[in-house]
Amino acid sequence: MNYTGWLIFFLYLVVLQGIGLYAAQKKETFEDYFRGNGNLPWWAICFSIVATETSSLTFISIPAVAYTGDLGFLQIALGYILGRIAVAWFFLPRYFAGKIETVYQFLEHRYNTSMRRMAALLFAVTRVLSDGVRLFATAIPLALLTGWSYELCIIAFVLATIPYTLAGGIRSVVWTDTMQMAVYLGGGIGVSFFLQSTISEIPLQKFTFITSGLEPDLSQFFFKPYNLFAGILGGGILTLFTHGTDQLTVQRLLAAASLRDSQKALITSGLIVFAQFFLFLFLGLQLFVFFNGRQFSSPDAIFPEFILNHLPVVFKAVIIAAIFASAQSTLSSTLNALASSSMLDLFPALKKLTEKSKLRYSRSLTAFWAFVLIIVSLSFQDQKSPMVILGLKIASVPAGGIIALYLLGFTRIATAPALTGFAGSLVAMVYIVFFTKLAWTWYAPIGMIIALLIALLTTLISGVRRVPAGS
């Protein structure tokens, strides 16, 4: 890029830090650092949820999915909407009624403290792995643009995100997410208009959206990820995990002023995400025509190649800022969620410290998790499939078992059968992921069904039932 391009990019960084630090001025207590004092507006929480799940993977890999296929990924987005509705009406009322600090505290109320810590530890492991993928994906276009190594790009990116995340906690994260959503959506729309002015007609078959999967030969039904059944069921159940049992999203929902606001934020975010997926998939179709179906060494190199070699310099700076924005929103949210779960779930003794000490430890944990993410992200290289798929696979492996723990928590099943079901599901999913070719969209549904069946069978055999407290 020339000096004008770099000036635009650095202007974005300065404005972002300014918004984050301004929001941090209102932070006074440990609770506000992680919950925003429970008075953040629902629309800002909604935008923050959208921005958080719209990582650089969405910006880079979703166009690659359509480039190498069609619009079938939208079937999963339909499942995301249905999953959010289920979380809004069945999970959130219980969370607000219990006045929990983190989503894993529900497991402590329902089962025991060990269950809470186990879930929090599993959250930390899967979040670091899946966001390590996202962080490395961000380095791809930055390395192409600057000529820097992946290692240097990742470190520079984290250093640009840490200041406002450390300073203002969840309040800074939510408000910077809102600004970042505007940047990356504007960038995506701008690229789409630019491409449309330079390409011919998109092949009709690339617009395939609904695929039932019910072909005469059903042998591949469970091995193709993008069909209506796998998309709605897999996307919906995965959303129960990511938006109903995962601290990253639930932390924002608990920061709303009321249950009603929390439900509005969650359901509206699903509609926005569907439209957003369509935008980035459509970009993939446009890129397919632009490059005349050319084969690339990696699917994730398609969009960065276009940005680097075919966009005007000024526009290029805006798009790089958009990719930066999409990735920063996820990273800052992840760091704050990991720090909050560490403080409240894994090391509850720290809550007994003074307000000043608790805030100091919270910031230290945020910095610690940033370092861990840098190390982990460097292990995800030479991927032959779009990295968004790798990220979703990692999230899907424990998803079914965790969802089952929460669903069983709404019933009278005792702790031992529930834990047995979860453990059995996790073992089964490790086998399924590494030794079968089952499509990743089936991981969460099958993992959940296995956990529920084992828990129910264990209960029937043992005859042990829980007596609900207070009833």
Secondary structure as GFF3:
##gff-version 3
##sequence-region A 1 471
A	DSSP	alpha_helix	3	24	.	.	.	ID=ss1
A	DSSP	alpha_helix	30	35	.	.	.	ID=ss2
A	DSSP	three_ten_helix	36	38	.	.	.	ID=ss3
A	DSSP	alpha_helix	42	53	.	.	.	ID=ss4
A	DSSP	alpha_helix	56	67	.	.	.	ID=ss5
A	DSSP	alpha_helix	74	86	.	.	.	ID=ss6
A	DSSP	pi_helix	87	91	.	.	.	ID=ss7
A	DSSP	alpha_helix	92	98	.	.	.	ID=ss8
A	DSSP	alpha_helix	105	110	.	.	.	ID=ss9
A	DSSP	alpha_helix	113	146	.	.	.	ID=ss10
A	DSSP	alpha_helix	150	196	.	.	.	ID=ss11
A	DSSP	three_ten_helix	204	207	.	.	.	ID=ss12
A	DSSP	three_ten_helix	218	220	.	.	.	ID=ss13
A	DSSP	alpha_helix	228	244	.	.	.	ID=ss14
A	DSSP	alpha_helix	247	253	.	.	.	ID=ss15
A	DSSP	alpha_helix	259	290	.	.	.	ID=ss16
A	DSSP	three_ten_helix	299	301	.	.	.	ID=ss17
A	DSSP	alpha_helix	302	310	.	.	.	ID=ss18
A	DSSP	alpha_helix	313	341	.	.	.	ID=ss19
A	DSSP	pi_helix	342	346	.	.	.	ID=ss20
A	DSSP	three_ten_helix	348	352	.	.	.	ID=ss21
A	DSSP	alpha_helix	355	377	.	.	.	ID=ss22
A	DSSP	alpha_helix	387	396	.	.	.	ID=ss23
A	DSSP	alpha_helix	399	409	.	.	.	ID=ss24
A	DSSP	alpha_helix	415	435	.	.	.	ID=ss25
A	DSSP	three_ten_helix	440	442	.	.	.	ID=ss26
A	DSSP	alpha_helix	443	462	.	.	.	ID=ss27
###
